[in-house]
Amino acid sequence: MMLKRLNHIAIALNNLDDGINIYKGIFGASISDRVALPEHGVTTIFVKLKNTNIELLEPLGKNSPISNFLIKNPSGGIHHLCYEVNDINKSIEKLKRKGYTVLGSGIPRKGAHGKPVIFLHPKQFIGTLIELEEVK
């Protein structure tokens, strides 16, 4: 099986402070430091839970890939699911052989955890944007 475990659920919002107020202020959850990811066009924090994480994303720069999502969903919402895989390059090869679309250049980029990630087109995955992250 290609997928290991759910790494995180990503929620896009216009202002990270709104998410911090909810998850830390109301629920008392532990929150990571903010990390700017210019190559992905987002600033992110993680809400750390025992069984998975929640990634909160806000746009970074005018060309952020989550800007269109937030125009369609001004209150924010679930943006993508991230699953762990053992070998991202083998996963990419297998998916491409089967005709699935890897977004961007198709070459893994460093994600928020410093590990290689790719995204798969939501039209081919039940309307869900899928992120795969290599975790060995």
Secondary structure as UniProt FT lines:
FT   STRAND          3..12
FT   HELIX           16..20
FT   HELIX           21..26
FT   STRAND          30..31
FT   STRAND          35..37
FT   TURN            38..41
FT   STRAND          42..48
FT   STRAND          53..59
FT   TURN            62..63
FT   TURN            65..66
FT   HELIX           67..72
FT   TURN            74..75
FT   STRAND          77..85
FT   HELIX           88..97
FT   TURN            98..99
FT   TURN            104..105
FT   STRAND          109..110
FT   TURN            112..113
FT   STRAND          116..120
FT   HELIX           122..124
FT   TURN            125..127
FT   STRAND          129..134
//
